[in-house]
Amino acid sequence: MSVRQSLLAILDQGPCYGYQLRHEFDRRTGSNWPLNVGQIYNTLERLERDGLVERGETDSQGHVYWQITDSGSSEVAQWLASPVVRGTVTRDEIAIKIAIAVSLPGADAGALIRAQRIESLQRLQSLQGAHHEDVASALIAESMIFAAEAELRWLERTEQRLAGHAPHALALALTTERPKRGRPSRDG
């Protein structure tokens, strides 16, 4: 998720102060990815450094209004017109955790998969039971529902794939091969 571009896109509608940006972000995403105010102000300062926003007027309550620059508006237009390119490297904690568990002697990957399935199913049911009053939050929720359904299918596939192996048959011992890079020894 790009907090940077999301905040810029909101500012493209008009000047906002930090808490207002947080509220607008939450309102547009159904509060599914809460941002803390510190993150918003850090992002605003980086955007200012990059010439994409500037500090505007301060109101009687001390709120500093941030406004987008022409360069910032151009970046928003480019962001909205371009597809999201997903990387080929997974950072999915569940996939990594199961992959590590499969390779560790003594770890029960099957139990981990079963526990994760219960958690994922509960999450899916919670998402399906939620009511969304606006299209934006319904779209986010639908995306999360489809992701949860895909996760459950992947867990089932993983369990089937591992079913043909004896417990711990895929465990890996530490290799005796030493990487060429790393800290030099203190003895040398």
C-alpha positions in Angstrom: 0.0 0.0 0.0 1.3 3.4 -0.9 0.6 5.8 1.9 2.6 8.5 0.1 0.5 8.4 -3.1 -2.7 8.0 -1.2 -2.1 11.1 0.9 -1.1 13.0 -2.3 -4.3 11.9 -4.0 -6.4 13.2 -1.1 -4.5 16.5 -1.0 -5.1 16.8 -4.8 -8.7 17.6 -3.8 -7.7 20.4 -1.5 -5.5 21.4 1.5 -5.8 19.3 4.6 -4.1 19.1 8.0 -2.7 15.9 9.4 -5.6 14.5 11.4 -7.9 15.5 8.6 -5.8 13.4 6.2 -6.0 10.5 8.5 -9.7 10.8 8.7 -10.1 11.1 4.9 -7.8 8.0 4.4 -9.8 6.0 6.9 -13.1 7.1 5.4 -12.0 6.1 1.9 -10.5 2.7 2.9 -13.1 1.6 5.4 -10.5 1.9 8.2 -9.0 -1.3 7.1 -5.4 0.1 7.2 -5.2 2.5 10.1 -2.5 5.1 9.9 -1.0 6.7 12.9 -0.6 10.5 12.9 3.2 10.2 13.2 3.3 8.2 10.0 1.2 10.9 8.3 3.4 13.8 9.4 6.6 11.9 8.5 5.2 11.2 5.1 4.2 14.9 4.7 7.7 16.0 5.6 9.2 13.7 3.0 6.7 14.9 0.4 7.6 18.5 1.3 11.3 17.6 0.9 10.6 16.1 -2.5 8.7 19.2 -3.6 5.3 17.5 -3.9 3.5 19.4 -1.1 4.1 22.6 0.8 2.9 24.0 4.1 0.0 26.3 3.7 -1.9 28.4 6.1 -2.4 27.7 9.8 -5.9 28.1 11.2 -6.9 29.6 14.6 -6.6 26.1 16.2 -3.0 25.7 15.1 -3.7 23.2 12.3 -1.1 23.5 9.5 -2.8 22.9 6.2 -0.7 21.1 3.6 -1.3 21.7 -0.1 -0.2 19.8 -3.1 2.2 21.3 -5.7 2.0 21.0 -9.5 4.6 18.3 -9.3 2.5 16.5 -6.7 -0.6 16.6 -8.9 1.4 15.2 -11.8 2.6 12.3 -9.5 -1.0 11.6 -8.5 -2.1 11.5 -12.1 0.7 9.1 -13.0 0.0 6.9 -10.0 -3.7 6.7 -10.8 -3.0 5.8 -14.4 -0.5 3.1 -13.8 -1.0 -0.5 -12.7 0.4 -1.8 -9.4 3.3 -4.1 -10.3 3.5 -6.9 -7.7 7.0 -8.2 -6.9 8.0 -11.8 -7.5 9.5 -12.0 -4.0 6.9 -13.0 -1.3 7.0 -11.4 2.1 3.9 -13.3 3.2 4.5 -14.3 6.8 2.3 -17.4 6.6 4.1 -18.8 3.5 7.5 -18.2 5.0 6.5 -19.6 8.4 5.2 -22.8 6.9 8.2 -23.1 4.6 10.5 -22.8 7.6 8.5 -25.2 9.7 8.6 -27.8 6.9 12.4 -27.6 6.9 12.9 -27.8 10.7 13.3 -31.1 12.5 10.7 -31.3 15.3 8.4 -28.6 13.9 4.8 -29.8 13.1 3.9 -28.0 9.9 0.6 -29.9 9.7 -0.5 -28.5 13.1 0.6 -25.0 12.0 -1.5 -25.3 8.8 -4.5 -26.5 10.7 -4.2 -23.7 13.2 -3.8 -21.1 10.4 -6.8 -22.5 8.6 -9.0 -21.9 11.7 -7.7 -18.4 12.0 -8.1 -17.7 8.3 -11.6 -19.1 8.2 -12.6 -17.0 11.2 -11.2 -13.9 9.5 -13.1 -14.7 6.3 -16.3 -15.2 8.2 -15.8 -11.8 10.0 -15.1 -10.1 6.7 -18.2 -11.6 5.1 -20.4 -10.6 8.0 -19.4 -7.0 8.0 -21.7 -4.3 6.5 -20.3 -1.6 4.4 -22.2 1.6 3.8 -20.1 2.9 0.9 -18.6 1.5 -2.3 -15.0 2.3 -1.4 -15.0 0.3 1.9 -17.0 -2.5 0.2 -14.3 -2.7 -2.5 -11.6 -3.0 0.1 -13.5 -5.6 2.0 -14.2 -7.6 -1.1 -10.5 -7.6 -1.9 -9.7 -8.8 1.6 -12.4 -11.5 1.3 -10.9 -12.8 -2.0 -7.4 -12.8 -0.4 -8.7 -14.8 2.6 -10.4 -17.3 0.2 -7.2 -17.6 -1.8 -5.2 -18.2 1.5 -7.6 -21.0 2.5 -7.2 -22.6 -0.9 -3.4 -22.3 -0.6 -3.4 -23.8 2.9 -5.5 -26.8 1.6 -3.1 -27.2 -1.4 -0.1 -27.1 0.9 -1.6 -29.6 3.3 -2.3 -32.0 0.3 1.3 -31.5 -1.0 2.8 -32.4 2.4 0.4 -35.3 2.9 2.6 -37.7 0.9 5.6 -37.1 3.1 6.5 -38.6 6.4 6.6 -36.0 9.3 10.0 -34.3 9.2 11.0 -36.0 6.0 11.6 -32.6 4.5 13.7 -31.3 7.4 17.0 -29.8 6.5 20.2 -30.0 8.7 22.4 -27.0 8.9 24.8 -27.0 6.0 28.5 -27.2 6.5 29.1 -24.9 3.5 30.1 -21.5 4.7 29.0 -18.4 2.8 31.8 -16.3 1.3 30.4 -13.1 2.7 30.0 -12.1 6.4 31.9 -10.7 9.2 35.6 -11.6 9.3 36.8 -13.6 12.3 38.5 -11.7 15.1 41.3 -14.2 15.1 42.7 -13.1 11.8 
